[in-house]
Amino acid sequence: MTKSGRRVKLLVVSPLARGYLRGIRRFIAASSPYYAQEFLTDLTAKIIWIAEADYTGSPRDHISPGLRALPYRQRCIYYRSYVDRIVILRVLHMAQDVKRQDFE
């Protein structure tokens, strides 16, 4: 529960999203292990915030029905919001082309 008495949704990070996060960390760590850890900590906090705030995000129905997105620090967090949970599907660089097949 939040301070306002609202129930916090369960946060589920898909295995594919976890893999993307590990890849982001490895890529940044090649230049700066410190910055990689700092960046991932910040990105993870934003992912947790999505569930805590029950943030509705921007609809991405043109990609896949019910898909939501939150652009953050040159990345885009793609997720689905359900009554009881938020499921993080992907965390992609904003320059990447996103296709319907990526969310089937």
C-alpha positions as CSV (number, residue, x, y, z in Angstrom):
1,M,0.0,0.0,0.0
2,T,1.1,3.5,-0.7
3,K,0.8,6.4,1.8
4,S,-2.5,7.3,0.2
5,G,-3.8,3.9,0.9
6,R,-3.7,2.8,-2.7
7,R,-2.5,-0.8,-3.4
8,V,0.8,-1.0,-5.2
9,K,0.8,-3.2,-8.3
10,L,3.1,-6.2,-8.5
11,L,6.1,-5.5,-10.7
12,V,7.1,-8.2,-13.1
13,V,10.2,-7.8,-15.2
14,S,10.2,-10.3,-18.1
15,P,13.2,-12.5,-18.7
16,L,13.7,-10.7,-22.0
17,A,13.6,-7.3,-20.3
18,R,16.2,-8.5,-17.7
19,G,18.4,-9.5,-20.6
20,Y,18.1,-6.1,-22.2
21,L,19.0,-4.5,-18.9
22,R,22.1,-6.7,-18.5
23,G,23.1,-5.8,-22.1
24,I,22.8,-2.1,-21.3
25,R,24.9,-2.5,-18.2
26,R,27.6,-4.5,-20.1
27,F,27.7,-1.9,-23.0
28,I,28.1,1.1,-20.6
29,A,30.5,-0.8,-18.3
30,A,32.9,-1.2,-21.2
31,S,33.6,2.5,-20.9
32,S,32.8,3.1,-17.2
33,P,31.8,0.5,-14.7
34,Y,30.8,3.2,-12.2
35,Y,28.5,5.0,-14.7
36,A,27.0,1.6,-15.8
37,Q,26.0,0.9,-12.2
38,E,24.7,4.5,-11.6
39,F,22.7,4.4,-14.9
40,L,21.1,1.0,-14.1
41,T,20.2,2.0,-10.5
42,D,18.5,5.1,-11.9
43,L,16.7,3.1,-14.7
44,T,15.6,0.5,-12.2
45,A,14.2,3.2,-9.9
46,K,12.1,4.5,-12.8
47,I,10.8,1.0,-13.5
48,I,9.8,0.6,-9.8
49,W,8.1,4.0,-9.9
50,I,5.9,2.9,-12.9
51,A,4.4,0.2,-10.6
52,E,4.3,2.4,-7.5
53,A,2.6,5.3,-9.2
54,D,0.5,3.1,-11.4
55,Y,1.7,5.3,-14.2
56,T,-0.4,4.8,-17.3
57,G,2.3,5.7,-19.8
58,S,1.9,6.6,-23.4
59,P,-0.2,4.1,-25.4
60,R,1.6,2.2,-28.1
61,D,-1.5,0.4,-29.5
62,H,-0.1,0.9,-33.0
63,I,2.6,-1.5,-32.1
64,S,0.6,-3.9,-30.0
65,P,-2.8,-3.5,-28.3
66,G,-2.4,-2.6,-24.6
67,L,1.3,-1.8,-24.9
68,R,2.5,1.3,-23.0
69,A,5.8,3.1,-23.0
70,L,7.8,5.6,-20.9
71,P,10.7,7.3,-22.5
72,Y,13.5,7.8,-20.0
73,R,17.2,8.7,-20.4
74,Q,17.5,7.8,-24.1
75,R,15.7,4.5,-23.4
76,C,12.1,3.5,-23.7
77,I,10.5,1.2,-21.1
78,Y,7.8,-0.9,-22.8
79,Y,5.2,-2.5,-20.5
80,R,1.6,-3.7,-20.0
81,S,-0.5,-2.6,-17.1
82,Y,-3.0,-5.0,-15.6
83,V,-5.4,-4.7,-12.7
84,D,-2.9,-6.2,-10.3
85,R,0.5,-5.9,-11.9
86,I,2.8,-4.1,-14.3
87,V,4.8,-6.3,-16.7
88,I,8.0,-4.8,-18.1
89,L,8.5,-6.3,-21.5
90,R,11.5,-4.5,-23.0
91,V,13.9,-1.6,-22.3
92,L,15.2,-0.4,-25.7
93,H,17.3,2.5,-26.8
94,M,15.1,5.2,-28.2
95,A,17.0,5.1,-31.6
96,Q,15.9,1.5,-32.1
97,D,13.1,0.7,-34.6
98,V,10.3,-1.0,-32.7
99,K,8.2,-3.5,-34.6
100,R,4.9,-5.3,-33.9
101,Q,6.9,-8.6,-34.0
102,D,8.9,-7.5,-31.0
103,F,5.8,-7.7,-28.8
104,E,4.1,-10.8,-30.0
